[in-house]
Amino acid sequence: MKDLRRYLRLTSFERRIVVQSVAGLVLTRVGLRVVGFGAWKRVAAALARVRRGDGSNTDSVSAAVVRMHAAAERRLFFKPSCLEHALVLWWLLRRQGVAAELRVGGRKEQGRFEAHAWVETGGAPVGDAGETHRHFAPFDGPVPLMESRLR
């Protein structure tokens, strides 16, 4: 009940972001497993319908999207991976006209390869808890929209 009351106190914009975030996270969890990263990113990009804003309120919009996305994640029935989190945040920001880039990096830790995904706007990470991204060497540039180069 407490969460419902909080949700109802949100602005219509914030409620819309929460609903889109939850739906995006659930669909992304399934989409990544069914069609893979490259195909799912193309689907997300096609659904983003990037809005052309005047750029005057991107910081406040970005902060609100990040805040609502984090709130939605905390109440899910599963814990999203960093890739699921980053893909959906990237999609949400692009839908609001914020120039966001999806980044993926890697490192070798105790003989194992580990990867991490995060989102950047204006070259700065957003929505990434702490400084986690700093421990990963980013692959060259933002993750492009194209067929997988691993073929």
Protein Blocks (a to p, Z undefined) as FASTA:
>chain_A
ZZmmmmmmpcfklmmmmmmmmmmmmmmmmmmmmnommlmmmmmmmmnopacdehlmmmmm
mmmmmmmmmmmmmmmcbdcdfklmmmmmmmmmmmnopacddddddddeehiacdddddde
ehiaehiahjllmmpccdehjadddddfkZZ
